Amino acid sequence: MFENKSIDDLAQKLTNLIPDSIKDTKADFEYNIKQILQSAFAKLDLVTREEFDAQVKVLQRTREKVDSLHQELLSLEQQISLNNKD
């Protein structure tokens, strides 16, 4: 999920774009934009970098295991083929 600090930072940056002449609405705008951003990011089903990196490692290990099993299968097929020729 998107971190609240990141949402707060983004909301603050957007709030800073509001002209000083309408400062009274800045606090309301910042609160509302935080709510909108949290809702939007929640719908996107985002993951953190740490979660993404962990899944990359899992996929790498899985790929290595699949490759190893594939090589083992090829070796066994060769053995069966040689035994059938005899």
Buried (B, 14 or more C-beta within 10 A) or exposed (E): EBEEEEBBEBBEEBBEEEEEEEEEEBEEBBEEBBEEBBEEBEEEEEEEEEEEEEEEEEEEEEEEEEEEEEEEEEEEEEEEEEEEEE
